Amino acid sequence: MNKQITTLGGGCFWCLEAAYQKIPGVLSVTSGYAGGSDTNPTYRQVCSGATSHAEVVQVEFNDEEVSFPELLSWFWKMHDPTTKDRQGNDVGPQYRSIILTHDDAQREIAEESKKKAESDFSDPIVTEIKPLETFYPAEDYHQDYYQNNPAQPYCSLLIGPKLQKLGLA
């Protein structure tokens, strides 16, 4: 098995986590924070918008079963990469669309994927692509959030329908 890791943000990390957990070849998904300068940020600090961190997921995958380009193809479908600092009612820089690359090869693939995805949207893609500096796992209660809280209103009203739309329910 050839394990790889990618770090992606596209709105609330609960949504991305729930979707990526359903994709064959994904080994684990960890919700967390990255892309900012504060060390060891908390959910409250990140939600304030003052840390410059985004809510992200770190996806460990077997690239013999699912490739990085395939995961990026899902990424473009899971959120609206044309809205700056916003996904639906979630507003602020912590909800921005971002790909945090782990090496130069990922950066090149991400840039190519972004260019290819541009034709799928009427507005320009605003997704940031930059190297990952540090990933901070979110608090335990954020991990496996949809699995543990499917009846919670945010989950039942937003995540469940999104999984159905993506064919992952």
C-alpha positions as CSV (number, residue, x, y, z in Angstrom):
1,M,0.0,0.0,0.0
2,N,1.2,3.5,-0.9
3,K,-0.1,5.9,1.7
4,Q,-0.3,9.6,0.9
5,I,-1.7,12.7,2.7
6,T,-3.4,15.8,1.5
7,T,-4.9,18.7,3.4
8,L,-8.0,20.5,2.0
9,G,-10.4,23.2,3.1
10,G,-13.8,24.0,1.6
11,G,-16.2,25.4,4.2
12,C,-17.1,23.5,7.4
13,F,-14.7,20.7,8.0
14,W,-17.6,18.4,9.1
15,C,-18.9,18.4,5.5
16,L,-15.6,17.5,3.9
17,E,-14.9,14.9,6.5
18,A,-18.2,13.2,6.1
19,A,-17.8,13.1,2.3
20,Y,-14.1,12.0,2.2
21,Q,-14.8,9.2,4.7
22,K,-17.1,7.6,2.1
23,I,-14.6,7.5,-0.8
24,P,-13.0,4.1,-1.4
25,G,-9.3,4.3,-0.8
26,V,-9.5,6.9,1.9
27,L,-7.9,5.5,5.0
28,S,-8.6,8.3,7.5
29,V,-9.9,11.8,7.7
30,T,-8.9,14.2,10.5
31,S,-10.6,17.6,11.0
32,G,-8.3,20.4,11.9
33,Y,-6.9,23.9,11.3
34,A,-4.2,25.1,9.0
35,G,-3.1,27.9,6.8
36,G,-2.7,30.5,9.5
37,S,0.0,31.7,11.8
38,D,-1.3,31.1,15.3
39,T,0.1,28.0,17.1
40,N,-2.3,25.5,18.6
41,P,-5.5,27.3,17.7
42,T,-8.8,26.3,19.3
43,Y,-12.2,26.1,17.5
44,R,-13.3,29.3,19.3
45,Q,-10.2,31.2,18.1
46,V,-10.5,29.9,14.5
47,C,-14.3,30.7,14.4
48,S,-13.5,34.2,15.4
49,G,-11.7,34.6,12.1
50,A,-8.7,36.2,13.9
51,T,-6.2,33.3,13.5
52,S,-6.1,33.3,9.7
53,H,-6.4,29.5,9.9
54,A,-9.0,27.6,7.8
55,E,-11.1,24.7,8.9
56,V,-9.5,21.8,6.9
57,V,-9.4,18.0,6.7
58,Q,-6.3,16.0,6.5
59,V,-7.0,13.0,4.3
60,E,-4.8,9.9,4.4
61,F,-5.3,7.7,1.3
62,N,-4.0,4.7,-0.5
63,D,-3.0,6.1,-3.9
64,E,-3.2,2.6,-5.4
65,E,-7.0,2.8,-4.8
66,V,-7.7,6.5,-5.2
67,S,-5.3,9.1,-6.7
68,F,-4.6,12.6,-5.5
69,P,-6.2,14.0,-8.8
70,E,-9.3,11.9,-8.1
71,L,-9.5,13.4,-4.6
72,L,-9.2,16.8,-6.1
73,S,-12.0,16.0,-8.5
74,W,-14.2,15.2,-5.5
75,F,-13.0,18.4,-3.8
76,W,-14.3,20.6,-6.6
77,K,-17.7,18.9,-6.4
78,M,-18.0,19.1,-2.6
79,H,-18.1,22.9,-2.2
80,D,-18.3,26.1,-4.2
81,P,-14.7,27.2,-4.9
82,T,-15.9,30.5,-6.4
83,T,-17.0,32.1,-3.2
84,K,-14.4,33.9,-1.2
85,D,-14.5,33.1,2.6
86,R,-17.9,31.6,2.4
87,Q,-19.8,28.3,1.9
88,G,-23.5,28.8,2.2
89,N,-24.3,30.4,5.6
90,D,-20.8,29.7,6.9
91,V,-19.0,33.0,6.4
92,G,-15.5,34.1,7.3
93,P,-11.9,33.3,6.3
94,Q,-11.9,30.1,8.3
95,Y,-14.3,28.7,5.6
96,R,-12.2,29.6,2.6
97,S,-11.4,27.2,-0.2
98,I,-7.8,26.0,0.2
99,I,-5.5,23.2,-0.9
100,L,-2.5,22.9,1.3
101,T,0.1,20.9,-0.6
102,H,2.6,18.5,1.0
103,D,5.2,18.7,-1.8
104,D,6.0,20.2,-5.2
105,A,4.3,17.3,-7.0
106,Q,1.0,18.0,-5.1
107,R,1.3,21.7,-5.9
108,E,1.7,21.0,-9.6
109,I,-1.2,18.6,-9.7
110,A,-3.4,21.0,-7.6
111,E,-2.7,23.8,-10.1
112,E,-3.5,21.6,-13.1
113,S,-6.7,20.4,-11.4
114,K,-7.8,24.0,-10.6
115,K,-7.2,25.0,-14.2
116,K,-9.2,22.0,-15.5
117,A,-12.1,22.7,-13.0
118,E,-12.4,26.4,-14.1
119,S,-14.5,25.2,-17.1
120,D,-17.1,23.7,-14.7
121,F,-17.9,27.1,-13.1
122,S,-19.3,30.3,-14.4
123,D,-17.3,32.4,-11.9
124,P,-13.6,32.3,-11.3
125,I,-12.2,29.8,-8.8
126,V,-10.8,31.6,-5.7
127,T,-9.2,28.5,-4.1
128,E,-5.8,29.2,-2.5
129,I,-3.0,26.7,-3.2
130,K,-0.1,27.0,-0.9
131,P,2.3,24.7,1.0
132,L,1.2,23.2,4.3
133,E,3.2,24.6,7.2
134,T,1.5,23.0,10.2
135,F,-1.7,21.0,10.7
136,Y,-3.5,21.2,14.0
137,P,-6.0,18.5,14.7
138,A,-9.4,19.9,15.9
139,E,-10.8,19.0,19.3
140,D,-12.0,15.4,19.7
141,Y,-15.7,16.3,19.5
142,H,-15.2,17.5,15.9
143,Q,-13.7,14.2,14.8
144,D,-16.2,11.9,13.0
145,Y,-18.8,14.6,13.6
146,Y,-21.4,13.5,11.1
147,Q,-21.0,9.8,12.0
148,N,-21.6,10.6,15.7
149,N,-24.3,13.3,15.2
150,P,-26.4,12.5,12.1
151,A,-29.6,13.9,13.6
152,Q,-27.9,17.2,14.7
153,P,-29.7,20.0,12.6
154,Y,-26.6,21.1,10.7
155,C,-25.8,17.5,9.8
156,S,-29.4,16.5,8.8
157,L,-30.1,19.7,6.9
158,L,-26.8,20.2,5.1
159,I,-24.4,17.2,5.3
160,G,-27.0,14.5,4.6
161,P,-28.4,16.1,1.5
162,K,-24.8,16.9,0.3
163,L,-23.8,13.3,0.6
164,Q,-26.9,12.3,-1.4
165,K,-26.2,14.8,-4.1
166,L,-22.6,13.5,-4.4
167,G,-23.8,9.9,-4.5
168,L,-22.0,9.1,-1.3
169,A,-25.0,8.5,1.0
